[in-house]
Amino acid sequence: MQYFGEILSVGVAISWTATALFAEVGSKRLGSLQLNVIRMSLSLLFLGITLWWFTGSPLPIYADGRTWFWLSLSGFVGYVLGDYCLFNAYVLIGSRFGQLFMTLAPIAAAFSGWLILGEKLSIQAIAGMLVTLSGIALSVLSRGTSHKFSLKLPLKGVLFGIGAGMGQGVGLVLSKVGMNYYALSIPEGMLEASQMLPFASTFIRAITGTLGFLAVMWYTRKFASLSLSVRDSKGMKAALGATLFGPFIGVSFSLMAVQYTEAGIASTLMALTPIFILWPSRMLFKNKITLKEVFGAIISVIGVSLFFI
């Protein structure tokens, strides 16, 4: 189908918008750590069923040691570090600003691609970084006393937002390396395995994410709170929504989108989430949205597009 990759990319942006809204509700009701453990566990269940249905095995097949290493590392960086920061950002500054900081992901991806893959940093990419940072600054800074600028958001929430964007970007590059190795390990003619590669790759990343969050929960001695969280029906519904639209549909389809269109086009379209989320955030959470914040989100997305035009 013509423009199938582009349609998938827009769908991913919408999916991530829904994920952010569900995650904000779930994080505030269940706790960010508890929500992540529930979400990752459910995603393993959904992905395992999907793989079993199409390949006959609930586990990724043909994945070699290099594939497991790079995708597991991607899961640790993208899920355990990145999503831990992101979901805490949702609690402190809300999903609207949390998603705005996710426009930092291409910057992190560009730098990590330069370090890990030897990719070049063009002048246009550097310009995109500056434009993206300008859009974020326009949204989160306000004029304070003596004509000085000050943060209008909690510093801790801003730091979590930055960590989320960095984790997402670096995790994406690590995923690219892992998927390249995975594609090489699939025997020629195994069409079903090739078609399910994005879901199988997400499954491997989700295993690391689940184990990582369980380790953090064990270290912080919060297992008791998990049993209380699963009894919160509204919180569990939010967790289910965040799982379906996040690691199951959103992440898997994002990996699929780059197989059907150029990565730059897909990344730009998927970066529309900070704009898509403005209206539903206003309707659901009654957040006041200023014209400056709207312009800031648009400028940030334009900055992302400069990476790939």
Beta strands, then each sheet from edge to edge (+ up, - down):
strand 1: 141-143
strand 2: 149-151
sheet 1: 1+ 2-
end
